[in-house]
Amino acid sequence: MNGLIICAFLSVVQCWWDMGHMMTAQIAKNQLRDTRPDVLAWADSLVQDFNSLTDGRTNTFVEAAVWMDDIKETGTSFLNDWHYTDKPINPDGYGVYINKSRLLIKIEDQGRNINSIYAINQATAVLTNSKTAKNRHTVFKAQMLRVLLHVIGDMHQPLHDTTFWNDTFPNGDAGGNFMKIQIQLKNATFVNFHSYWDSVAFTMASNTTYMSRPLSQSDHEYLDKWSNDIIQKFPINKYSNYDMTYLTNPAVWSFLGFRQAQQFVYPMLQKSNTYNSDYEKQAIEFCQENLAIGGYRLASKLIEIYDQILQNEAKVSIAE
C-alpha cells in the first residue's frame, strides 16, 4: 500500500473529519492548479473572505473543507442535516406494512429534503445568483463555498448516503452510527461502524496519525504529495467516459454512494459483524479511489459554478 497503514482504531473519531476532507480538497486543488488556476484563485479569495469569522484553523482552501465539522463544537446544529442523505437500504422490506407512511417518507425524492443534496444545490444557487452578480464577495457566498468543500467530501463516504433498516434498527441505523462491528485485532475491538469507515477506510502515513490545524508548511507539503500519489493511482482519464452529470450532479453522486453502501459496505454484515484484514484492504483501496473521485467532482463543480459566475457578470456588463 505504498507505505500507508490503517489509521489507529483507538483514534477513529479524529481521522476522517480532518484528513479525509482535506485530502478531497487537496486533490481538487491540484486539479484546478493544473487546469483552471483562475477558478482556484476565485475559490481561495472566498476562503480568505471568511477567515476573520473563524478560529484560525480553516484559513486555506484545504483546511476550509473541515469548517462544517468545526462549527459543531460551538453548538451550531442548524446545518447538521446537510452532511448526509438517508436513502434507506431495506433488504427485508421492514416497515412497509408496519408503518407504510414512515417508509414512504424515507424513499421519496431525496432532492426535496433537507440533506446533502439540498446543501450542494443551495450553495450552488447562492454562489451563482444572478441578482448578486456585481459582488462576488459576500459573507453568504464565502460560507457556501465552505459548505461545498465539505459536503462533497461527505458524499464520497458511502455511509453519508444511506441508512440501514431491519428489525434491529426499525428507524434506521443512522448511516452505521448505531451499529457496532468487530475488527480482527488482538483485543477483538468493537467499533462504531460509521467511525470505521470515517477512519479505517481512509489511510494515513505511518508517521502521521493526526494533523493539528492550522497546518504547518510540512503538513501542506505532505498532503500535496499524498494527493498526487492518489491522482497517479486513480487518474481522472480513467473516468473520462462518464457523462458530465457524473461530475457535477449531486443527486447522481448521492445515488452512486448509496449503491456503493448497498453493494459493498453493508453486505458483509449480513454474514458476520467481524471484518477481516482482506476486507480492510479492500476498504482502503475502495476509499482511496473515492477520495480521488470526490476531488475530481469538487473541482468540476467549482469550474461549473465559476463559469456561470462569469456568464452572469457578462450579462450585467452588457445591460449597463
Legacy VTK file of the C-alpha trace (Angstrom):
# vtk DataFile Version 3.0
C-alpha trace
ASCII
DATASET POLYDATA
POINTS 320 float
0.000 0.000 0.000
2.951 2.333 -0.657
3.792 2.740 2.993
0.254 3.609 4.023
-1.280 1.929 7.043
-4.726 1.667 8.516
-5.479 4.514 10.883
-5.281 3.675 14.584
-8.630 2.359 15.724
-8.369 3.993 19.115
-8.465 7.426 17.476
-11.211 6.829 14.946
-13.057 9.984 15.880
-10.259 12.207 14.629
-9.309 10.901 11.215
-11.948 11.422 8.531
-13.215 14.698 9.816
-9.854 16.279 9.120
-7.794 14.086 6.827
-10.491 12.780 4.501
-11.951 16.220 3.884
-8.565 17.865 3.476
-7.424 15.168 1.055
-10.536 15.621 -1.091
-9.937 19.376 -1.177
-6.220 18.920 -1.878
-6.937 16.661 -4.856
-9.396 19.253 -6.186
-6.833 22.000 -5.605
-4.158 20.112 -7.528
-6.554 19.556 -10.413
-7.526 23.230 -10.541
-3.937 24.382 -10.183
-3.035 22.397 -13.294
-6.149 23.071 -15.407
-8.054 26.144 -14.143
-5.902 28.360 -11.919
-8.465 31.153 -12.340
-11.070 29.016 -10.570
-8.647 28.192 -7.778
-7.816 31.892 -7.330
-11.531 32.729 -7.053
-12.147 29.957 -4.523
-9.080 30.946 -2.496
-10.318 34.528 -2.329
-13.684 33.400 -0.944
-11.941 31.313 1.692
-9.986 34.397 2.746
-13.187 36.450 2.957
-14.488 34.294 5.810
-11.273 33.865 7.781
-11.896 36.743 10.173
-15.051 34.950 11.357
-13.331 31.645 12.186
-10.989 30.384 14.895
-7.978 30.350 12.550
-7.968 26.619 11.825
-9.610 26.879 8.389
-7.731 29.696 6.682
-6.733 27.846 3.494
-8.652 26.150 0.692
-7.696 22.722 2.045
-8.341 23.436 5.730
-11.649 25.172 4.995
-13.040 21.773 3.984
-13.239 20.919 7.705
-15.138 24.069 8.738
-18.592 22.449 8.782
-17.385 19.910 11.336
-15.569 22.552 13.377
-18.707 24.614 13.925
-20.413 21.657 15.617
-18.033 22.258 18.518
-19.631 25.674 19.052
-23.128 24.238 19.450
-24.075 25.168 15.898
-26.522 22.462 14.843
-28.739 24.045 12.180
-26.542 22.626 9.389
-26.354 19.089 10.794
-28.781 17.622 8.253
-26.655 18.982 5.400
-23.967 16.337 5.972
-25.871 13.287 4.735
-28.788 11.809 2.762
-30.695 8.948 4.407
-31.728 6.859 1.427
-32.706 3.520 3.030
-31.230 0.113 2.463
-34.144 -2.088 3.471
-33.492 -5.640 2.213
-36.250 -7.237 4.301
-38.862 -4.602 3.486
-39.083 -3.748 7.163
-41.774 -1.217 7.977
-43.638 -1.485 4.670
-46.686 -2.985 6.320
-45.998 -1.951 9.901
-45.815 1.739 9.131
-46.031 2.325 5.409
-46.199 6.115 5.615
-42.947 6.298 7.539
-41.087 4.271 4.930
-42.558 6.278 2.075
-41.194 9.442 3.641
-37.758 7.847 3.653
-37.752 6.851 -0.010
-39.390 9.856 -1.599
-37.409 12.149 -3.871
-34.348 12.870 -1.732
-33.678 16.117 -3.548
-36.727 17.674 -1.874
-35.474 17.044 1.646
-33.011 18.949 3.797
-29.933 16.826 3.195
-26.549 16.818 1.470
-28.099 17.080 -1.998
-30.050 20.134 -0.866
-26.902 21.599 0.701
-24.905 21.428 -2.520
-27.784 22.769 -4.601
-28.337 25.594 -2.108
-24.652 26.510 -2.080
-24.578 26.489 -5.870
-27.664 28.706 -6.044
-26.156 31.278 -3.681
-22.814 31.368 -5.480
-24.383 31.719 -8.946
-27.256 34.046 -8.048
-27.583 36.499 -10.930
-29.024 39.175 -8.628
-25.707 39.383 -6.777
-23.515 39.143 -9.877
-21.990 42.559 -9.180
-20.487 41.335 -5.929
-18.520 38.097 -5.831
-17.649 38.648 -2.201
-20.445 38.344 0.354
-20.455 36.543 3.678
-23.085 34.134 2.381
-21.038 33.236 -0.693
-17.957 32.715 1.443
-19.929 30.444 3.747
-21.474 28.470 0.902
-18.064 27.782 -0.632
-17.075 26.116 2.637
-20.276 24.086 2.505
-19.309 22.801 -0.946
-15.769 21.949 0.135
-17.105 19.848 2.988
-20.339 18.249 1.809
-18.934 16.993 -1.489
-16.352 15.174 0.612
-19.066 13.756 2.867
-20.948 12.370 -0.124
-17.998 10.176 -1.032
-18.119 8.309 2.270
-20.951 5.878 1.400
-22.430 5.822 4.903
-23.303 9.501 4.420
-25.619 8.414 1.586
-27.770 5.811 3.303
-29.275 4.305 6.432
-29.883 0.594 7.038
-33.300 -0.699 8.138
-34.127 -4.054 9.721
-35.828 -5.394 12.845
-32.838 -4.323 14.961
-32.919 -0.794 13.544
-36.614 -0.105 12.807
-35.879 3.605 12.353
-32.612 3.093 10.528
-29.043 2.811 11.808
-28.188 6.491 11.129
-25.606 5.652 8.497
-23.970 2.991 10.651
-23.741 5.149 13.777
-25.944 2.796 15.808
-24.140 -0.326 14.610
-21.069 -1.928 16.177
-18.658 -4.151 14.274
-15.782 -6.304 15.435
-12.404 -5.930 13.770
-9.709 -8.557 13.914
-7.243 -7.019 16.304
-5.561 -8.515 19.341
-8.418 -7.482 21.607
-11.181 -8.064 19.028
-12.163 -4.422 19.310
-15.747 -3.352 18.665
-16.115 -0.004 16.927
-18.863 2.223 15.617
-19.485 1.148 12.008
-19.689 4.734 10.727
-16.454 5.626 12.513
-14.797 2.583 10.976
-15.479 3.989 7.535
-14.670 7.528 8.594
-11.220 6.427 9.713
-10.050 2.978 8.711
-11.240 3.311 5.164
-9.114 6.449 4.819
-5.458 5.669 5.275
-2.746 7.781 6.796
1.027 7.665 6.614
2.760 5.606 9.286
4.439 8.681 10.729
1.274 10.794 10.825
-1.782 9.710 12.791
-3.217 13.187 13.192
-2.509 16.653 11.848
-3.398 19.611 14.001
-4.653 22.757 12.341
-3.584 25.305 11.315
-1.348 23.064 9.251
2.387 23.572 9.127
4.221 24.008 5.847
5.433 20.413 6.050
1.846 19.233 6.585
0.729 21.071 3.460
3.618 19.552 1.516
2.709 16.087 2.772
-0.938 16.470 1.722
0.160 17.735 -1.678
2.446 14.737 -2.194
-0.089 12.193 -0.956
-2.854 13.653 -3.110
-0.590 13.434 -6.160
0.108 9.785 -5.327
-3.635 9.088 -5.294
-4.151 11.077 -8.508
-1.490 8.951 -10.204
-3.075 5.775 -8.872
-6.574 6.808 -9.968
-6.066 9.324 -12.820
-9.016 11.378 -13.981
-8.798 9.969 -17.514
-9.867 6.638 -16.034
-13.304 8.230 -15.682
-13.271 10.217 -18.935
-16.206 8.263 -20.374
-18.535 9.421 -17.616
-21.374 11.696 -18.609
-20.956 15.229 -17.255
-23.815 14.589 -14.825
-21.472 12.228 -13.019
-19.098 15.137 -12.484
-21.465 17.893 -11.378
-24.840 16.442 -10.299
-25.046 15.831 -6.512
-28.178 13.678 -6.797
-26.204 11.291 -9.008
-23.257 11.334 -6.589
-25.507 10.511 -3.649
-27.190 7.674 -5.508
-23.833 6.199 -6.506
-22.695 6.407 -2.875
-25.898 4.646 -1.842
-25.212 1.870 -4.351
-21.676 1.518 -3.005
-23.052 1.080 0.506
-25.669 -1.355 -0.757
-23.301 -3.472 -2.840
-20.061 -3.334 -0.844
-20.171 -1.641 2.557
-23.107 -3.467 4.165
-23.201 -6.970 2.586
-20.547 -8.408 4.923
-22.727 -7.514 7.910
-25.395 -9.915 6.716
-22.901 -12.739 7.363
-20.918 -11.515 10.334
-20.158 -8.387 12.319
-16.451 -9.177 12.057
-14.295 -7.658 9.326
-11.023 -9.358 8.498
-7.794 -7.996 7.036
-8.813 -8.836 3.466
-11.931 -6.718 3.787
-9.921 -3.896 5.338
-7.523 -3.912 2.379
-10.469 -3.712 0.004
-11.949 -0.871 2.045
-8.701 1.098 1.879
-8.457 0.689 -1.886
-12.140 1.497 -2.286
-11.918 4.718 -0.325
-8.667 5.921 -1.812
-10.477 5.822 -5.140
-13.428 7.678 -3.624
-11.036 10.364 -2.403
-9.812 10.799 -5.965
-13.302 10.851 -7.463
-14.527 13.247 -4.775
-11.667 15.614 -5.535
-12.335 15.486 -9.272
-16.032 16.153 -8.751
-15.329 19.028 -6.376
-13.015 20.600 -8.953
-15.602 20.112 -11.714
-18.350 21.637 -9.582
-16.250 24.697 -8.813
-15.449 25.114 -12.517
-19.141 24.883 -13.398
-20.019 27.478 -10.753
-17.249 29.895 -11.709
-18.107 29.709 -15.404
-21.722 30.554 -14.528
-20.499 33.497 -12.451
-18.544 34.785 -15.451
-21.652 34.500 -17.634
-23.734 36.377 -15.067
-21.153 39.147 -14.835
-21.020 39.449 -18.624
-24.803 39.856 -18.802
-24.720 42.578 -16.154
-21.952 44.373 -18.027
-23.932 44.308 -21.289
-27.076 45.531 -19.545
-25.217 48.518 -18.145
LINES 1 321
320 0 1 2 3 4 5 6 7 8 9 10 11 12 13 14 15 16 17 18 19 20 21 22 23 24 25 26 27 28 29 30 31 32 33 34 35 36 37 38 39 40 41 42 43 44 45 46 47 48 49 50 51 52 53 54 55 56 57 58 59 60 61 62 63 64 65 66 67 68 69 70 71 72 73 74 75 76 77 78 79 80 81 82 83 84 85 86 87 88 89 90 91 92 93 94 95 96 97 98 99 100 101 102 103 104 105 106 107 108 109 110 111 112 113 114 115 116 117 118 119 120 121 122 123 124 125 126 127 128 129 130 131 132 133 134 135 136 137 138 139 140 141 142 143 144 145 146 147 148 149 150 151 152 153 154 155 156 157 158 159 160 161 162 163 164 165 166 167 168 169 170 171 172 173 174 175 176 177 178 179 180 181 182 183 184 185 186 187 188 189 190 191 192 193 194 195 196 197 198 199 200 201 202 203 204 205 206 207 208 209 210 211 212 213 214 215 216 217 218 219 220 221 222 223 224 225 226 227 228 229 230 231 232 233 234 235 236 237 238 239 240 241 242 243 244 245 246 247 248 249 250 251 252 253 254 255 256 257 258 259 260 261 262 263 264 265 266 267 268 269 270 271 272 273 274 275 276 277 278 279 280 281 282 283 284 285 286 287 288 289 290 291 292 293 294 295 296 297 298 299 300 301 302 303 304 305 306 307 308 309 310 311 312 313 314 315 316 317 318 319
